[in-house]
Amino acid sequence: MNLTAVGQVTRAWGFLVLLTLLNLAAGHSGLSGLAANGLILVAAYAKGRWMLMEFLKLRNVPNGWQILFLCWLSLVTFVSWAAAAIPLLRG
């Protein structure tokens, strides 16, 4: 592993740790509701996208595969948010 690769891995690790801390802070802040759930899921989506593109090396595959995996990630994120939103919206 050369120095550039080590720097990229270190930057990716730092980004993922930062997003994890953001999730923890949002979860423990006492905030509730759709906005807090949305914040946590946006960070989770960003982490998932980063993992797909960088660690699973989807950045260099045909666009069809990228679209497929990003649509799957978007669907999982939306369904998670909807599962939290439906009880709140029913009120």
N, C-alpha and C positions, 0 to 999 in steps of 0.2 A: 504494500500500500504506500503510495507516494504522499508527499506533504499536502498536495492539493486535495487528494481523496480524504486524508485525515481531517483537513479543514472543512470539507463538505459534510462529513459525518458529524463532526463536532457541532457545526452550525445546525444541522438537522436535529441533533439531540437537544440542543439548547432551545430550538423552536418548539419541539414536542414537550419539553419540560415546562416551558412558559405557558403553553396552552393547557397543560394539565393543571398547573397552579391557578390559572384563570378559572378552570372548571371547579376546582376545590374552593376557591374564594367565592365564586357565585353560589355554590351549593351551601356554604356555611355562613353566608352573609345574612341569612334570614329572609332574603327576597323570595317571593313566591309569585306564581302567575305565569302568564304566557311569555312575558319579556325575559324573565330569568331562565325559563326553559329554552327559549329561543337563543339566548346568549350561550348557554351550555352546548346546545346542539350546533350552533355555528362554529364554535371552537372544535367540537368533535368532528364536524364535516371537514374543517380545514386540516385536522390531523389525519383523517382518513384519506383525503385527497393527496396530502403530502406522502403518506405511506404508499398509496397506489402508484403515484408517479415516480417517486425516487427509489423506494426500496423494492418494489415489485417491477421496477424498470418499465413501466407502461409509457414513459415519455417517448420511447423509441419504437413503439409498435404502431401498426396502422391505426388511423383515426377511428375506424369502426370499433376496435377493441376498447379504445379509450372512452368512447361515447357509451359503450355498453356498461363498463365498470362505473363510470361517473353517474349514469342514470340509476344504476343499482344503489350506489351510495346515496344519491339524492332521494330515492324512494324510501330507503331505510330511515333516513333523517326525517323526511316528511311524516312518515307513519309514526315515528316516535313522538314528534311534536303533536300530531293529531291525537294520539292516544292520551296525551296530557291535556290537550285543549278541549276535547269533547266534554269531559265532566265539568270543566270550568264554564264553558259556553252554555251548557244546559241550565246551570245555575241554581 
